[in-house]
Each structure stands twice: as structure tokens, then as C-alpha cells.
Amino acid sequence: MRVWLACFLVLFALAQLFDWMEELKLPLPIYILGGAFLAVASNYDKLFGTYFSDITDTSIEAQLEHQQLDLSPQHTASVSLPESEVKE
């Protein structure tokens, strides 16, 4: 019963909103600005996504390289085996 009531209220609100929007008249510059905003929003990844991903990829690579440089002296230490394990 609650689902039916919720659906009825949502549909009623949408119908009232649609009636209100039909009476609303906006000037042409508002439509132009709205269209420009939608164009930028829909192409945001193409415009700014690659720029920011390049920056983050470069910074991640730099951090990894820095960490590898910090760890490299520890990994270059030679390990010696006891003489009993060395087979000739």
C-alpha cells in the first residue's frame, strides 16, 4: 500500500511540475546558456578529463619512482650463504 501511495504522490508531483513548466516562458539567452552548459557538461571528459588524468598519472609515476629510489639500496645488498650450504 505504501508503494502505491508513494508512486501516486510522485506522479502527481511530476504532473503538476509539467503543467507549471508549460506556462513558464524564458528569454532566448537563457536557452542559449543552458545549451552551452549542457554541451560542456556532456563533453567534460573530453575537454578536461585527459588533462587531469595526465597530471595524476604523472604524479603517481613520480611517486612510484621516488619510492623505488628509496628502496633500491636495501634491495641491492648481497646475501651470502653459509659455507656449509655452498656446494662445489
Salt bridges, closest charged atoms under 4 A:
ASP70 OD2 - HIS66 NE2 3.38
